[in-house]
Amino acid sequence: MQMADARAARPVMLAVGGDSGSGKTTLTRGLVDALGPDLCVSVCLDDYHRYDRASRAGLDFTVSNPECNYLDIAEQHLQMLATGQPVLKPVYDHRTGTFGGMEYLQPRPFVIVEGLFPLFSPLSRACFDIKVMLDPPEELRRAWKIARDTTERGYTTQQVLDDLAARETDSAEFIRPQRRHADIVVRVTPDAGQDDQLSAEVLLRGTVPHPPLANILIDDPNSAMPLTIIRDSDGTPVDCLQVRGDAEPADIERVKQAIWANIDCPPPLPASLGELRSGRRSETLAVTQLLLLYHLRPKVNSN
């Protein structure tokens, strides 16, 4: 199939939602790089903010409130992208807090949409094939947001703390409840007593078919990636895949290669998987990204 034909076809749409600082952009960047620019494009819903940073300073609500965003325009663009149509979208620059020029965005076979509100409305949710929500513990999210905003967005630590406090009511009312609409919930947690060591719980809800990985997902707490059944926040039983940050590197590598062997992408395994903003790597992130790639591009007749 020629790329022109692929672009005209309906793309596979993946939503990556989560509160500010939850790791959405880091997760998305690795997926886009792994698939490549000819096959994948990403959209950040922050581009649909209604006000720039200076204008928001005088408001009594924050960007975590729907009223601070052009969600109606975002919904229109999501519908267009989901049917293979290009959009002319705004661009928000987080470094300066201002808007730049418009961007002509042509969908690719895979479109990844990340932001605060991808799962907010029934209309936007209907555009996605797979819906993911990032749900790290609040203490970890706050630390990530402080580190990002002070190094990349020109804020002082106190300004970030003030912003977190200002957003709390809006986040609790509008952002976190979107978790219930996700097909996959990723909860990254720090390992006790291990500096910079992270593990993850990946909740696989029955709202979408999950690829079979019986050869590497087993109910064994000593494995690098045990699979168990737990109770979700609403009491519903759900499959919980644990990605252990303290697993032996050789075991993690075997898991990664086993998942990659069942993904319809050419070798080798992309180096971009697991890359963090700091330049370090997280094998927990790499495995989580591989699982999402498996949902996007499973091999036919994979086991």
SVG drawing of the C-alpha trace seen along z (x, -y; Angstrom):
<svg xmlns="http://www.w3.org/2000/svg" viewBox="-21 -39 42 59">
<polyline fill="none" stroke="black" stroke-width="0.4" points="0.0,0.0 1.3,-3.4 1.6,-6.0 -1.0,-8.3 -3.5,-5.5 -2.6,-4.7 -3.2,-8.4 -6.7,-8.3 -7.7,-5.3 -9.1,-5.5 -6.1,-5.6 -5.8,-3.7 -6.4,-6.3 -4.8,-6.0 -5.7,-8.4 -3.2,-9.0 -4.8,-10.9 -3.7,-12.0 -3.2,-14.9 -0.4,-17.5 3.0,-15.9 1.8,-12.3 4.2,-11.4 1.9,-11.6 4.4,-13.3 7.3,-11.0 5.2,-7.9 3.9,-9.3 7.3,-10.4 8.7,-6.9 5.7,-5.4 5.9,-7.9 9.6,-7.4 9.2,-3.6 6.6,-3.7 8.3,-6.4 7.1,-9.6 5.8,-7.9 3.4,-5.8 2.6,-7.8 1.8,-11.4 0.9,-12.8 -1.4,-15.6 -1.2,-17.5 -4.5,-18.8 -2.8,-21.6 -2.7,-23.3 -6.4,-23.9 -6.0,-26.1 -8.3,-29.1 -5.9,-31.5 -2.2,-32.0 -0.2,-31.9 -0.4,-35.7 -4.2,-35.8 -4.8,-32.8 -3.2,-34.6 -6.4,-36.7 -8.9,-33.8 -10.7,-32.1 -10.3,-28.6 -7.3,-26.8 -6.3,-24.9 -7.6,-21.8 -11.1,-23.2 -12.9,-22.6 -13.8,-26.3 -10.2,-27.1 -10.0,-25.0 -11.6,-24.9 -12.8,-21.4 -15.5,-21.8 -12.9,-22.6 -10.7,-19.7 -13.6,-17.3 -14.2,-18.4 -10.5,-17.9 -10.5,-14.5 -13.5,-13.4 -11.7,-14.6 -8.5,-12.8 -10.4,-9.6 -11.8,-9.6 -8.4,-10.2 -9.0,-13.9 -6.3,-16.6 -6.8,-19.5 -5.5,-23.0 -4.8,-23.3 -3.4,-25.8 0.0,-25.4 0.8,-26.2 4.4,-26.8 4.9,-25.6 8.3,-27.3 6.9,-30.8 3.2,-30.2 2.1,-31.7 0.5,-30.5 2.5,-30.2 1.3,-29.7 -1.2,-27.2 -0.1,-23.7 -1.5,-21.6 -1.7,-18.1 -2.1,-15.1 -3.1,-11.9 -0.9,-8.9 -2.0,-5.2 -1.5,-5.8 -2.6,-8.9 -1.7,-9.4 -3.5,-12.1 -2.3,-13.1 -3.6,-15.7 -5.8,-16.5 -9.1,-15.9 -9.0,-13.1 -11.6,-11.0 -13.7,-13.9 -16.7,-13.7 -18.6,-10.8 -17.9,-12.4 -14.1,-12.5 -14.0,-9.0 -15.8,-7.6 -12.9,-8.7 -10.5,-6.3 -9.7,-2.7 -7.7,-2.4 -7.9,-4.7 -5.1,-4.9 -5.0,-6.8 -1.8,-7.5 -2.5,-7.5 0.8,-7.8 0.6,-8.5 0.1,-12.2 3.5,-12.5 5.3,-11.2 3.3,-13.3 4.0,-16.4 7.7,-15.7 7.7,-15.0 5.7,-18.3 8.1,-20.4 11.1,-18.9 9.6,-19.4 8.2,-22.9 11.3,-24.3 13.7,-23.0 11.7,-23.2 8.9,-25.8 10.5,-28.7 8.7,-28.3 10.2,-28.6 9.5,-25.8 7.1,-28.0 5.2,-28.9 4.7,-25.2 3.5,-24.5 1.1,-27.4 -0.1,-26.1 -0.6,-22.6 -2.7,-24.1 -4.8,-26.2 -5.5,-23.2 -6.5,-20.8 -10.2,-21.4 -10.4,-21.3 -8.2,-18.2 -10.4,-16.4 -13.6,-17.4 -12.6,-17.1 -9.3,-15.2 -9.1,-12.3 -12.7,-11.0 -11.7,-10.3 -9.9,-7.3 -13.1,-5.3 -13.4,-5.5 -9.9,-4.1 -9.3,-0.7 -5.9,-0.6 -4.7,-2.3 -1.0,-2.7 0.1,-3.4 3.8,-3.9 5.1,-3.6 8.5,-4.0 10.1,-0.8 10.6,-1.0 14.2,-1.7 15.3,-2.0 16.3,-5.5 15.0,-6.3 13.7,-2.7 10.1,-2.5 7.6,0.3 4.2,0.2 0.8,1.7 -1.0,1.9 -4.8,2.5 -6.2,4.3 -10.0,3.8 -12.3,5.9 -13.6,3.0 -11.2,3.9 -9.6,7.2 -6.2,7.6 -3.5,9.5 -2.7,13.0 0.7,13.1 0.4,16.3 4.0,17.3 5.3,14.4 2.5,13.3 2.1,15.7 0.6,15.7 4.0,15.9 5.0,13.0 8.6,13.9 8.5,13.3 9.6,10.0 6.0,9.3 3.4,11.2 -0.2,11.2 -2.9,11.2 -6.5,10.3 -7.3,7.4 -10.3,5.2 -10.5,2.0 -11.4,-1.3 -15.1,-0.5 -14.7,3.1 -14.8,4.8 -12.2,7.6 -9.6,6.6 -6.4,8.1 -3.3,6.4 0.0,6.7 2.9,5.8 6.1,4.6 8.7,5.0 11.4,2.4 13.7,4.6 13.7,7.5 17.0,8.8 18.1,7.0 18.3,10.3 14.7,11.1 13.4,7.7 15.3,8.0 13.7,11.5 10.3,10.0 10.9,7.0 12.2,9.3 9.2,11.7 6.7,8.8 8.6,7.3 8.5,10.6 4.7,10.4 4.6,6.8 4.2,6.1 7.4,3.9 10.7,4.7 13.7,5.4 15.7,4.2 13.8,3.1 13.7,-0.8 16.2,-2.5 13.7,-5.3 11.6,-3.0 12.2,-3.8 13.9,-7.1 13.2,-9.8 13.5,-13.6 16.6,-13.5 18.5,-11.3 18.3,-8.3 16.3,-5.2 13.5,-3.3 13.0,0.3 9.6,0.2 8.6,-2.6 10.0,-0.6 8.0,2.5 4.8,0.4 5.4,-1.2 5.9,2.2 2.6,3.4 0.9,0.4 2.6,1.0 1.3,4.6 -2.2,3.2 -1.6,0.9 0.3,3.4 -0.2,7.0 1.2,9.6 -1.5,11.6 -1.8,15.0 0.5,13.9 0.4,15.9"/>
</svg>
